[in-house]
Amino acid sequence: MEKADLSHHILSRFNADLERVRSNVLQMGGLVEEQLAQAVNALVMGDSAAAELVARNDHRVNAMEVSIDEDCNRILATRAPTAGDLRLIVAIIKAITDLERIGDEAEKIGYIGSRLATMERPADRYREIKHLGRLVEEMVHDALDSLARLDADAAVAVAKRDRLVDEEYEALQRQCITFMMEDPRSIRRALDVLWVGRAIERIGDHAKNICEYVIYMVHGKDVRHVKLEDVEEQLRARANRDE
Amino acid sequence: MKLIESRMSETTWQIALRLTLLTSSAVLVGLIVGHIAAALAIVFAGYLFFQLRNLLILDRWVRFRSVLSPPDIGGPWGDVIAVIARIYRRKQFHKQRVVALLREFRRLTDGMPDGALLLGEHNELLWFNYKAERWLHLRRKRDFGIRIENLVRYPAFVQYLEHGDYTQSVTVALSGEQEQWLSFHMVRAEGSSQRLLIIRDMTREMRMEAMRKDFVANASHELRSPLTVISGYLDALADDAALDKMWREPLEEMRRQSERMRTLVEELLQLSRLESVRGPHEEQRVDVPGLLALLRKEVLAHEHHPEIRLHIDSHACLMGSEAELQSVFTNLISNAVKYTPETGTVDIRWWHDEQGAHLSVIDTGIGISQEHLPRLTERFYRVDQGRSRKLGGFGLGLSIVKHALQRHGATLTISSEEGKGSNFTCHFQITRVVHESPRTLEADNLFVMK
């Protein structure tokens, strides 16, 4: 297992800077995770106050993005990092954009959640949304874990789970269409549920992106738009060669 | 030291003796043969070869001492080997003991009901037990050296880790299939850069707490409606002129008791409302001096009361919920009035400094003995059951004060001496204080006009 070694710089200030930026990204991730969990939870529980709170707290995520972005720019400008360090910074700049988007989607879920709370709750109590939300929450969590551990194998495994989320979203779509056909009065609610499902599905895609950055950071390989099986194959071949 | 010297001299003597014997025999043989130099050279070469062989044997054994048994060589080399073998055996023995102890310790900590993590100087993970591994989804060995806040990213926890007060613990709801609450508590050892993080499962406690809150809220809500009906009819009956005189007295008593019950239910509802909502939602400027002046006049309107003195040393206002702050001040002042005889005094003081704003209510009443102070803010806790009931208290007032203050990020300190009086002081943080032009007079006038 290749491990990005952050302790080889003679300039210990540089080390500390890199380490702090990475830590900050993960903390931003923690905040985003909490926002997402609370947004889904508030929607499922029909708690409009909690849902609004999520929507109002999105500015904290945005503020963190801006500050991390500034840190990265400063490091690029003053330290001119190369090789692994450069990959780390590039990956972080990309990852925070995705995290910020996840925050935006959570905000959206919060808004819709506070609106849905005023409507009659369906018989299944948003079971599908809860399930989908749980899947994606775990994806985000594990993607961030792989970033913390710089574990490319785990990142590939997480990225693969995005397919499951897509399938679940398909199922949710079909279910909503059936509801709308059966009872036109439920169209408004079904549309909102569909929007939430869409937001959650997008979060899954962003989590997948973060996994791809982790693979890039560890192996220096750009795996966007490449089939995951091929990525796995390549990584395995690389590991064999290294041995 | 003596022993070492004697051992050393023994070996030295042995070597000296051998060398002397060797040299003299070589000289003897040389004399017989006629070539002293050649004989000396041959003998010493043989001796050197012998020493080098022993050295090689020793080297081989020292390298592979864990699998080879010590070689059997006599003389000083044998002594050296014996000494090394003894040191090695002793080290092995200690190592085994330490390893066994460590294994035992690990087994014990894995059986612990709490999670435990050892953190280094930069919060990096040094060690954790099985419970911590399972609860936080950590991986043994793999995660050692990684900073804990990178893996345990709950914002409340990170906040605690960075700026927290380590005398307190922080409770965090885990995300996951099942509802789980964990409380984290950092323990710092004196003079060590390492820290111990203790994790406890609080799920049961949190569930019980939620159940209790729900129960109190629901029960008091359900009690309120029938009570309204009863007191309504009682009022109607009391106004009825045709009522028999015999019933007047019992009816009055019934009205008094139903009023008492209504107050109790109201206070319970207020308390459960304070508990259930997180953080003050409505933020407005509260004119504390004006409010205090109003409250004082309210007390003065009653028949029997001690002397009340108001000391307004600051015109600072507070940001917060007016209704909640009013109930805090009302409870504190009415408590002081309740427990102070008519000859005593109650001092209300409002001031501010660089830490924040403070409100003191100091009375010269009956006071509270030391053992009751820590439990005073628990609900239904009363110092003297009979006396409080006579005065019409339920033991909820200070609970309400505590919760309302908590929601404003303020603290309450209580000091008291039995028989002399008590001092209740609220401390508000500087961030909540706003300075405004005085409105005290205006408030006074308002009251007079009413």
Interface residues (C-beta under 8 A of the other chain):
Chain A: E19 R22 S23 L26 Q27 G29 G30 L31 E33 E34 A37 R134 E137 H141 L144 D145 A148 R149 D151
Chain B: H137 R139 R142 D143 I146 R147 E149 N150 L151 R153 Y154 P155 V158 S175 E177
